[in-house]
Amino acid sequence: QIQGQDKVKVGGKIAQIPIASPQSTQAQFRTWLYQFLALLVGGAGLIILLPKKLHSVIETVTTKWWPSLLWGIGGLIILPLAAFFMAVTLIGIPIGLITFAGYLVLLYAAGLVGQIILGRFVTRRLNIARRTIWLDLLVGAALISLIGLIPIPGIAFGIITALFFGLIVPSLGGLLQWWRGFFRDQQPARPS
């Protein structure tokens, strides 16, 4: 007992506050479907617009994975730094913004290439006889979008990290290697 506090009353109301329930199955399916369709449309755009270049990048990443990974890590670090340092000067702001926008486009394209490579890996492991790049795209997009349905954040984070460094960064490297080769091939021949 507290001295001098014999007549203390406890007041207030007791209320039940409902805890937010996880997403319904229907909402989860809708989210998965939107993500799946977005990945399909992006990948289909790459296949339709740049079929030969895409095959070249996929071949580079799958046959020269380590150099592609190193190029990707370099591009992941150097491109945004270059954009930042260009944007520091008044004259370089437009060039820095264009460089950063190009970097974001490259990252998005690398993700799309990575999903096709993942699909190719799975279809090869399953020994599917009639593999096409379209089937690789379909399988890769389905697998990538299914990761979003994993309920445990730690497992999802681990899988996303593995896919990022296993697929997206090397795909970025493959795109940068293709880009370097593209500009090298565009140089006019020097007279001997």
N, C-alpha and C positions, 0 to 999 in steps of 0.2 A: 504494500500500500504506500501511496504517496501521502505525506503529511499535509493536512489542510485541503486535500482534494477528495473528500469523501463523497461529494455529490456531483461527480463528473459524468456527463452523458456522451455517448458516442453517437454521432448523427451521420446521415448520408443515405444514399440509396444504393441498392445492389442491382446491377444491370448486367445482362448477358450480352456480350459483344460477339457477334459471329466472326469467326476467323475466315479470311478469304480462302475459298477452296481453289485447288489447282484448276487449270483450264479443263473445260469439258472435252470429252473425246472428239466431239464434233468440231470444236474450235481448234484443237490440235491438228486434226485432219485437214481443216481448211488452211491452217498455217503451213503445213507440210506441202499441200497441193500448190499453194501460191509460190512457195520457194522452189519446188520442183519445176513448175512451169517457167519461172523466171530463169532458172539455170538452163532449161531446155532451149528457151528462146535465145538466150545469149550464146550458148554453144552452137546452135543452128546458124545463128548469124555469122559466127566465125567460120563454120564449115562452108557456108554458101559464099561468103565474100572473099575468103582467102584459103581456098582448098589446098593448093600446092604449098603455100607458105606454112599452113597449119601442119601438114604432114612433115614438112622439113623440121619445124620446131619440135614436134612430138618425137621424131626420130633422133634429133640432137639430144633431147632430154633423156630418152630411154637408153641411148647407146653411150652417152657421155654424161652420166649423172653427176659425178663429182665435179667436173669443170662447170657444169650448169649450176650446181649448188653454190660454188664459189662465186660465179658471176652473179647469181641471184642475191647472195649476201652483200656483195659489193654494190649492186644496184639498189638494194634495200636501204643501204646506209648513204651512199654517195649522192643519189638523185635528189632526195629531199634536202640534203645539206647544200648541194649546188643551187637548188631553187631558192633556199633561204638566203644564201650569200649573194645571189643575183638580186634578190628583192630588197636587200639592204640599201642599195644605191637607188637613187631616184630614177635614173635611166634604166636600170635593170629590173624594175618592178614588173613591167609587162612580160619580159623574158622569164623572170622567176615564176610568175603566175602560170605562164604557158608550160614551163618545165614541170611545175607541180601538177598541173592538170594532166599532162602526159604521163607522169608517174602514176597517178591514180588510174588512168586508163590501162596502163601496163599491168598494174596490180590486178585489176578486174579481169583483163585478158588472161593473165597468168592463172587465176583461179579457174577460169573456164577451160584452159588447156590442161590444168591439173586434174579436173574432173574427167576429162576424156582419157587421160593417162591412167587414172584409177580404174575407169571402166575397161580399158584395154587390158590392164593387169588382171582384173577379175575374169573377163571373158577368156583370156588365155589359160588361166588356172582351171577354169571349168571345161576346157577343151571344146569350146563351141566352134563347130566347123565353119559356119558361114558368118564369120565376124566382119562387121563393117564399122566405119567410124561412127555411123549413126547409132548402132547398137552400143558401142563404147560410150557415146554421149548419154544414151538413155540409162545405162547401168550406173555410170558415174554420177549423173544427176540424182538418181534415186538414192544412191548410197550417201552422197553428201547431204541431201535434204533430210534423210533419216536420222542423221546425227543430232539434228535439232530436237528430236523427240526423246532423246535420252534424258530421263528425269534427274539423274544425279549430276550436279554441276561438276564435280571433280573428274568423273569419268569423261564427261563431254569435253571438258577443258583439255584433258590428256589426249583425247582423240583429235580434237581440233588442232592442238599444237603439233602432233605428229603429222597430220595432213599438211599443215602450213609449211613445216620444214622439209617434209618428204615430197610434197607435190608443188605447192605454190612457189616457194623460193627457187627450186630448180627450174620450174616453168618460166619464172621471171628471167632467170639466167639464160634459158634457151631463147627466149624472145630477144634479150639483149644481144646474144651472140648472132642471131639472125639479123638483127638490126645493124650490127657492126658489119656483117658480111654484105648486107644490102647496100650500104653506103660505100663500102670498099669496092664492090662491083660496079658502082655507078661512076667511079672516077674515070675520066677520059684517059685513053691510052697515051703514054708518053712516047714521043718519037725517040728512036734509038740513035 
